[in-house]
């Protein structure tokens, strides 16, 4: 479904993304695992076209078309959506209105179900305003409910567990798996090995390039052994010590 070929991005003379190759199969949850500062959010922005990021070189191919030159709205129309690490606060809208805007055709009667899937009680949240009275974790879960309502072809989730407590995390992960069951492919971007457990494959990112891809358990263990204690973040070597 998604194929990224030799993607490169240089900003202000600094190389941020370096010859990145990645593919996400249809129906796959693909995890990208990396420490802070390795380029994870930049990849999300490049694929979605946000922040006016345009690749210095390379291709972003979605369903056979290079979309690197398309606008954010054009990419959204093709079925791509991005849930940011910090969810937007939509002033003046209730949770009900926000989910209704996001919903897929024919799903107006499922707004309560989407909230329940992320562990929020509809009676307590549907008619609340999306404002500063909601915690970061609550807003994050409402954002996830909106993505569920969209039923995108490809959902890019940037640090979906940010602000989520240990009790709510299983509910969040279950909602991502449910999204996948509904037919969405998922690019799951995180620094947490726990989050990538639900992936079909996991890629490790360092210095803006993929240095390893494999099954979740094996790849996460390699990440823990080689990246968590790494003294040369963003300077990948062939044989980490």
VOBA-1610 file (N, C-alpha, C; in pm, whole numbers, padded with zeros to 5 digits, always signed):
BEGIN
Unk+00082-00121+00000Unk+00000+00000+00000Unk+00086+00127+00000Unk+00184+00130+00090Unk+00274+00245+00098Unk+00417+00199+00076Unk+00487+00267-00013Unk+00627+00236-00037Unk+00707+00367-00040Unk+00802+00377+00049Unk+00890+00493+00055Unk+01026+00451+00001Unk+01074+00524-00098Unk+01197+00486-00167Unk+01302+00595-00155Unk+01415+00561-00094Unk+01531+00650-00087Unk+01492+00792-00045Unk+01408+00803+00057Unk+01357+00933+00099Unk+01467+01012+00170Unk+01479+01138+00133Unk+01580+01225+00194Unk+01519+01362+00222Unk+01563+01421+00334Unk+01519+01556+00368Unk+01635+01630+00432Unk+01667+01745+00374Unk+01771+01833+00429Unk+01707+01966+00465Unk+01727+02009+00591Unk+01672+02135+00638Unk+01785+02221+00695Unk+01796+02343+00644Unk+01899+02435+00692Unk+02040+02372+00690Unk+02064+02295+00587Unk+02195+02233+00572Unk+02213+02106+00653Unk+02112+02068+00731Unk+02121+01946+00813Unk+02042+01834+00748Unk+02105+01718+00739Unk+02040+01600+00683Unk+01955+01534+00791Unk+01822+01535+00772Unk+01729+01484+00872Unk+01685+01341+00840Unk+01648+01319+00715Unk+01610+01185+00668Unk+01710+01144+00561Unk+01763+01022+00575Unk+01880+00982+00495Unk+01856+00851+00421Unk+01807+00860+00299Unk+01792+00740+00217Unk+01701+00636+00278Unk+01588+00680+00331Unk+01497+00590+00402Unk+01414+00508+00304Unk+01412+00377+00325Unk+01329+00284+00249Unk+01233+00215+00346Unk+01106+00212+00309Unk+01004+00156+00397Unk+00886+00112+00313Unk+00825-00003+00348Unk+00699-00037+00285Unk+00602-00091+00388Unk+00477-00049+00372Unk+00368-00093+00459Unk+00269-00169+00373Unk+00247-00294+00405Unk+00155-00377+00328Unk+00010-00343+00360Unk-00078-00372+00267Unk-00221-00353+00292Unk-00264-00443+00408Unk-00334-00387+00504Unk-00381-00464+00618Unk-00278-00485+00726Unk-00165-00417+00718Unk-00056-00436+00814Unk-00053-00326+00919Unk-00015-00363+01042Unk+00030-00266+01140Unk+00182-00271+01139Unk+00243-00162+01095Unk+00389-00157+01084Unk+00441-00057+01185Unk+00522-00103+01278Unk+00578-00017+01380Unk+00709+00045+01336Unk+00728+00172+01368Unk+00859+00237+01354Unk+00904+00272+01496Unk+01014+00213+01536Unk+01064+00225+01673Unk+01195+00303+01671Unk+01202+00408+01749Unk+01325+00487+01752Unk+01332+00577+01874Unk+01453+00610+01913Unk+01472+00702+02023Unk+01433+00844+01980Unk+01417+00933+02078Unk+01385+01072+02047Unk+01496+01135+01963Unk+01454+01211+01863Unk+01550+01282+01780Unk+01601+01205+01660Unk+01548+01085+01636Unk+01597+01004+01523Unk+01520+01028+01394Unk+01412+01110+01400Unk+01341+01145+01277Unk+01201+01086+01265Unk+01146+01033+01374Unk+01018+00963+01366Unk+00903+01057+01322Unk+00890+01170+01392Unk+00781+01262+01358Unk+00801+01324+01221Unk+00925+01344+01182Unk+00953+01399+01049Unk+00902+01305+00940Unk+00918+01175+00960Unk+00866+01078+00862Unk+00714+01091+00851Unk+00645+01104+00965Unk+00500+01121+00964Unk+00462+01246+00885Unk+00532+01357+00910Unk+00502+01481+00839Unk+00528+01471+00689Unk+00634+01401+00652Unk+00665+01385+00510Unk+00558+01302+00438Unk+00514+01195+00500Unk+00414+01108+00436Unk+00280+01181+00425Unk+00244+01257+00529Unk+00116+01328+00530Unk+00125+01461+00455Unk+00247+01516+00441Unk+00264+01643+00371Unk+00244+01764+00460Unk+00248+01745+00592Unk+00228+01855+00686Unk+00357+01933+00708Unk+00344+02050+00772Unk+00458+02139+00801Unk+00530+02184+00674Unk+00462+02171+00561Unk+00521+02210+00432Unk+00649+02132+00402Unk+00664+02015+00462Unk+00782+01934+00435Unk+00771+01872+00296Unk+00874+01890+00217Unk+00883+01827+00086Unk+01017+01756+00079Unk+01018+01631+00035Unk+01143+01556+00032Unk+01248+01624-00056Unk+01372+01619-00011Unk+01483+01666-00094Unk+01505+01570-00210Unk+01479+01443-00184Unk+01491+01340-00288Unk+01407+01220-00244Unk+01381+01131-00338Unk+01308+01009-00307Unk+01162+01015-00345Unk+01092+00903-00323Unk+00951+00891-00359Unk+00869+00841-00241Unk+00743+00887-00237Unk+00644+00835-00142Unk+00528+00783-00227Unk+00521+00653-00241Unk+00425+00592-00332Unk+00310+00531-00251Unk+00189+00577-00277Unk+00070+00526-00209Unk-00026+00469-00312Unk-00053+00342-00300Unk-00139+00271-00395Unk-00095+00296-00539Unk+00037+00290-00561Unk+00092+00299-00695Unk+00120+00438-00747Unk+00085+00543-00670Unk+00106+00681-00715Unk+00205+00752-00624Unk+00298+00825-00683Unk+00390+00907-00605Unk+00313+01030-00556Unk+00296+01041-00425Unk+00214+01148-00368Unk+00298+01262-00311Unk+00428+01258-00331Unk+00516+01357-00268Unk+00480+01500-00307Unk+00421+01520-00424Unk+00387+01654-00470Unk+00244+01694-00438Unk+00167+01608-00371Unk+00027+01637-00341Unk+00015+01716-00211Unk-00094+01790-00200Unk-00121+01867-00078Unk-00172+01773+00032Unk-00178+01825+00155Unk-00231+01747+00267Unk-00374+01702+00238Unk-00457+01794+00188Unk-00597+01760+00162Unk-00610+01655+00053Unk-00524+01662-00049Unk-00527+01561-00155Unk-00488+01424-00101Unk-00391+01421-00011Unk-00351+01294+00050Unk-00463+01240+00139Unk-00529+01331+00210Unk-00641+01289+00295Unk-00754+01232+00211Unk-00779+01291+00096Unk-00884+01241+00008Unk-00852+01101-00044Unk-00725+01068-00049Unk-00684+00935-00093Unk-00694+00832+00019Unk-00724+00879+00141Unk-00746+00786+00250Unk-00635+00779+00353Unk-00549+00882+00358Unk-00441+00886+00457Unk-00477+00985+00566Unk-00456+00948+00691Unk-00477+01041+00801Unk-00362+01030+00899Unk-00339+01139+00972Unk-00230+01144+01070Unk-00284+01190+01203Unk-00258+01113+01308Unk-00289+01154+01445Unk-00158+01198+01508Unk-00149+01328+01540Unk-00026+01384+01591Unk+00001+01341+01735Unk+00129+01356+01775Unk+00167+01328+01913Unk+00090+01418+02009Unk+00075+01546+01973Unk-00005+01639+02052Unk-00135+01666+01977Unk-00247+01610+02023Unk-00373+01629+01950Unk-00418+01773+01951Unk-00480+01813+01842Unk-00527+01951+01829Unk-00646+01975+01922Unk-00655+02095+01978Unk-00771+02135+02055Unk-00864+02210+01962Unk-00983+02156+01943Unk-01078+02215+01848Unk-01178+02298+01928Unk-01149+02426+01943Unk-01233+02512+02024Unk-01372+02528+01961Unk-01474+02526+02048Unk-01609+02550+02001Unk-01684+02425+01959Unk-01619+02310+01962Unk-01685+02185+01924Unk-01700+02094+02044Unk-01811+02024+02049Unk-01824+01918+02148Unk-01759+01792+02094Unk-01737+01696+02181Unk-01682+01567+02138Unk-01774+01503+02035Unk-01905+01513+02058Unk-02002+01457+01963Unk-01985+01518+01824Unk-01976+01652+01819Unk-01963+01721+01690Unk-01832+01683+01621Unk-01725+01674+01701Unk-01595+01641+01645Unk-01594+01502+01584Unk-01651+01405+01655Unk-01656+01268+01602Unk-01749+01260+01481Unk-01858+01338+01484Unk-01950+01338+01371Unk-01884+01390+01244Unk-01796+01491+01260Unk-01722+01543+01144Unk-01629+01438+01086Unk-01576+01353+01174Unk-01476+01255+01132Unk-01536+01127+01078Unk-01662+01103+01109Unk-01717+00970+01085Unk-01719+00932+00937Unk-01706+00803+00916Unk-01721+00744+00783Unk-01869+00739+00750Unk-01903+00737+00622Unk-02044+00732+00582Unk-02117+00617+00651Unk-02236+00647+00701Unk-02319+00542+00758Unk-02284+00506+00901Unk-02199+00585+00968Unk-02158+00549+01103Unk-02204+00649+01208Unk-02307+00726+01177Unk-02354+00827+01271Unk-02403+00766+01401Unk-02449+00643+01398Unk-02503+00578+01517Unk-02396+00506+01599Unk-02268+00520+01561Unk-02162+00445+01627Unk-02067+00533+01709Unk-02103+00658+01730Unk-02014+00748+01801Unk-01988+00699+01943Unk-02091+00649+02009Unk-02074+00596+02144Unk-01978+00478+02143Unk-01990+00394+02043Unk-01903+00276+02033Unk-01758+00316+02019Unk-01730+00420+01940Unk-01592+00463+01921Unk-01531+00513+02052Unk-01612+00585+02132Unk-01562+00631+02261Unk-01537+00514+02355Unk-01628+00419+02357Unk-01611+00302+02444Unk-01485+00224+02406Unk-01453+00222+02278Unk-01336+00148+02231Unk-01206+00209+02282Unk-01208+00338+02315Unk-01087+00402+02369Unk-01099+00425+02520Unk-01201+00364+02580Unk-01213+00366+02726Unk-01274+00491+02784Unk-01357+00561+02707Unk-01425+00681+02756Unk-01576+00655+02760Unk-01640+00691+02869Unk-01783+00670+02887Unk-01862+00774+02806Unk-01940+00732+02707Unk-02010+00828+02621Unk-02097+00927+02697Unk-02166+00883+02801Unk-02254+00974+02875Unk-02176+01088+02939Unk-02049+01064+02969Unk-01967+01166+03034Unk-01893+01255+02935Unk-01877+01208+02810Unk-01789+01281+02718Unk-01855+01334+02592Unk-01961+01273+02543Unk-02015+01313+02413Unk-02052+01461+02406Unk-02105+01515+02513Unk-02150+01654+02509Unk-02056+01751+02579Unk-01935+01704+02609Unk-01833+01794+02664Unk-01763+01871+02553Unk-01722+01993+02585Unk-01645+02072+02489Unk-01502+02020+02484Unk-01441+02029+02366Unk-01299+01995+02353Unk-01220+02121+02388Unk-01180+02129+02513Unk-01113+02249+02562Unk-01014+02211+02670Unk-00968+02310+02745Unk-00863+02288+02845Unk-00909+02205+02964Unk-01039+02181+02976Unk-01086+02098+03088Unk-01056+01950+03066Unk-01024+01914+02944Unk-00986+01776+02913Unk-00835+01759+02934Unk-00796+01649+02993Unk-00654+01621+03009Unk-00593+01584+02875Unk-00459+01585+02872Unk-00391+01544+02749Unk-00424+01402+02709Unk-00434+01313+02809Unk-00468+01174+02780Unk-00609+01159+02727Unk-00703+01238+02781Unk-00841+01233+02732Unk-00848+01282+02588Unk-00779+01392+02560Unk-00780+01444+02423Unk-00715+01345+02327Unk-00612+01275+02374Unk-00546+01176+02289Unk-00642+01063+02254Unk-00719+01020+02352Unk-00813+00912+02326Unk-00930+00957+02237Unk-00973+01081+02254Unk-01077+01134+02165Unk-01025+01142+02022Unk-00899+01183+02008Unk-00837+01186+01875Unk-00835+01046+01812Unk-00803+00945+01894Unk-00802+00808+01842Unk-00942+00763+01802Unk-01044+00803+01881Unk-01182+00771+01846Unk-01220+00834+01712Unk-01169+00955+01686Unk-01199+01021+01559Unk-01135+00948+01441Unk-01014+00894+01464Unk-00949+00816+01358Unk-01027+00688+01331Unk-01075+00624+01436Unk-01159+00505+01420Unk-01283+00539+01336Unk-01342+00656+01363Unk-01461+00697+01290Unk-01433+00723+01142Unk-01311+00769+01112Unk-01275+00798+00972Unk-01263+00671+00887Unk-01217+00563+00950Unk-01186+00439+00878Unk-01093+00467+00759Unk-00976+00525+00783Unk-00884+00558+00674Unk-00823+00433+00611Unk-00772+00449+00490Unk-00695+00340+00430Unk-00563+00322+00503Unk-00500+00436+00537Unk-00373+00434+00609Unk-00379+00534+00724Unk-00362+00485+00845Unk-00357+00572+00963Unk-00213+00580+01010Unk-00160+00703+01017Unk-00026+00726+01071Unk-00045+00775+01214Unk+00004+00700+01310Unk-00014+00732+01451Unk+00121+00768+01511Unk+00138+00896+01543Unk+00265+00946+01596Unk+00261+00944+01749Unk+00338+00855+01810Unk+00343+00840+01956Unk+00202+00834+02016Unk+00122+00735+01978Unk-00018+00731+02024Unk-00032+00714+02174Unk+00072+00664+02241Unk+00065+00642+02386Unk+00108+00764+02466Unk+00146+00874+02399Unk+00189+00993+02470Unk+00075+01047+02557Unk+00101+01063+02687Unk+00000+01113+02778Unk-00100+01010+02825Unk-00082+00885+02784Unk-00174+00777+02821Unk-00118+00703+02942Unk-00202+00685+03045Unk-00153+00616+03164Unk-00156+00465+03143Unk-00095+00393+03236Unk-00076+00249+03222Unk-00208+00174+03220Unk-00312+00231+03284Unk-00443+00166+03287Unk-00511+00178+03150Unk-00499+00295+03086Unk-00567+00319+02958Unk-00491+00263+02839Unk-00362+00232+02856Unk-00282+00187+02742Unk-00339+00062+02673Unk-00379-00043+02747Unk-00436-00160+02678Unk-00559-00125+02595Unk-00643-00033+02644Unk-00761+00009+02568Unk-00720+00078+02439Unk-00618+00161+02447Unk-00569+00230+02328Unk-00514+00131+02226Unk-00434+00035+02273Unk-00377-00064+02182Unk-00487-00150+02119Unk-00589-00183+02199Unk-00701-00260+02144Unk-00775-00181+02037Unk-00786-00049+02056Unk-00854+00033+01955Unk-00775+00037+01825Unk-00642+00035+01834Unk-00559+00033+01713Unk-00578-00100+01640Unk-00582-00209+01716Unk-00604-00340+01653Unk-00743-00348+01591Unk-00842-00286+01656Unk-00977-00283+01599Unk-00980-00202+01470Unk-00908-00091+01469Unk-00897-00010+01348Unk-00842-00094+01234Unk-00741-00173+01265Unk-00680-00261+01166Unk-00779-00366+01117Unk-00860-00420+01209Unk-00961-00519+01172Unk-01067-00458+01081Unk-01093-00328+01098Unk-01191-00259+01014Unk-01138-00236+00873Unk-01008-00262+00851Unk-00952-00251+00717Unk-00844-00147+00699Unk-00810-00074+00806Unk-00707+00029+00795Unk-00568-00031+00812Unk-00477+00006+00724Unk-00335-00020+00750Unk-00287+00087+00847Unk-00188+00052+00930Unk-00144+00144+01035Unk+00007+00156+01034Unk+00056+00280+01034Unk+00198+00308+01055Unk+00209+00361+01197Unk+00266+00280+01285Unk+00266+00305+01428Unk+00404+00355+01470Unk+00415+00485+01497Unk+00544+00549+01523Unk+00559+00571+01673Unk+00666+00517+01732Unk+00676+00520+01877Unk+00820+00500+01923Unk+00845+00532+02051Unk+00974+00499+02113Unk+00956+00385+02213Unk+00835+00326+02218Unk+00800+00226+02319Unk+00793+00086+02260Unk+00875-00004+02314Unk+00869-00143+02272Unk+00732-00204+02302Unk+00671-00162+02412Unk+00539-00215+02452Unk+00436-00187+02344Unk+00438-00068+02289Unk+00339-00030+02188Unk+00356-00113+02061Unk+00480-00143+02023Unk+00503-00215+01897Unk+00467-00363+01906Unk+00431-00411+02024Unk+00393-00553+02038Unk+00275-00590+01951Unk+00189-00494+01917Unk+00070-00524+01837Unk+00100-00518+01687Unk+00222-00485+01649Unk+00260-00472+01508Unk+00280-00609+01444Unk+00266-00611+01313Unk+00303-00730+01236Unk+00454-00732+01208Unk+00508-00613+01179Unk+00653-00597+01161Unk+00695-00467+01227Unk+00822-00460+01265Unk+00876-00341+01329Unk+01006-00301+01261Unk+01020-00171+01232Unk+01144-00117+01177Unk+01208-00025+01279Unk+01339-00035+01294Unk+01413+00050+01386Unk+01472+00167+01308Unk+01451+00288+01362Unk+01497+00410+01297Unk+01613+00470+01374Unk+01717+00508+01301Unk+01829+00581+01361Unk+01887+00673+01254Unk+01910+00799+01292Unk+01968+00897+01199Unk+01888+00909+01071Unk+01754+00900+01083Unk+01668+00920+00968Unk+01672+00810+00866Unk+01713+00689+00907Unk+01712+00576+00814Unk+01675+00450+00890Unk+01619+00354+00819Unk+01582+00226+00879Unk+01706+00138+00885Unk+01740+00090+01005Unk+01859+00008+01020Unk+01827-00140+01043Unk+01699-00171+01068Unk+01663-00310+01093Unk+01511-00324+01086Unk+01462-00433+01027Unk+01319-00463+01022Unk+01299-00611+01050Unk+01198-00642+01131Unk+01173-00782+01161Unk+01050-00800+01247Unk+01029-00922+01300Unk+00915-00948+01388Unk+00923-00864+01514Unk+00809-00830+01574Unk+00808-00739+01690Unk+00897-00783+01806Unk+00882-00907+01852Unk+00956-00950+01971Unk+01107-00944+01947Unk+01149-00999+01834Unk+01292-01004+01802Unk+01349-00865+01782Unk+01276-00780+01709Unk+01326-00646+01678Unk+01327-00558+01802Unk+01224-00570+01885Unk+01219-00490+02008Unk+01331-00528+02104Unk+01363-00657+02110Unk+01473-00700+02196Unk+01605-00643+02145Unk+01624-00644+02014Unk+01746-00586+01956Unk+01753-00438+01988Unk+01640-00369+01978Unk+01634-00226+02010Unk+01672-00202+02155Unk+01618-00283+02245Unk+01647-00268+02387Unk+01795-00290+02416Unk+01852-00391+02352Unk+01992-00426+02378Unk+02091-00328+02314Unk+02052-00269+02200Unk+02147-00189+02123Unk+02119-00040+02119Unk+01994+00000+02138Unk+01958+00141+02123Unk+01933+00211+02256Unk+01879+00139+02352Unk+01846+00202+02480Unk+01970+00253+02553Unk+02079+00184+02537Unk+02202+00223+02606Unk+02307+00277+02509Unk+02262+00312+02389Unk+02355+00352+02283Unk+02421+00486+02316Unk+02550+00494+02297Unk+02626+00617+02320Unk+02645+00697+02191Unk+02591+00644+02081Unk+02609+00712+01953Unk+02474+00722+01879Unk+02371+00775+01951Unk+02241+00797+01887Unk+02260+00881+01761Unk+02194+00839+01654Unk+02201+00903+01524Unk+02337+00888+01457Unk+02418+00795+01508Unk+02544+00759+01441Unk+02549+00607+01436Unk+02459+00545+01357Unk+02450+00399+01355Unk+02579+00336+01308Unk+02614+00223+01371Unk+02731+00145+01330Unk+02684+00008+01288Unk+02772-00063+01216Unk+02734-00195+01165Unk+02717-00297+01275Unk+02801-00291+01375Unk+02798-00389+01483Unk+02796-00319+01618Unk+02676-00278+01664Unk+02670-00207+01794Unk+02728-00290+01905Unk+02794-00223+01996Unk+02857-00292+02111Unk+02769-00280+02235
//
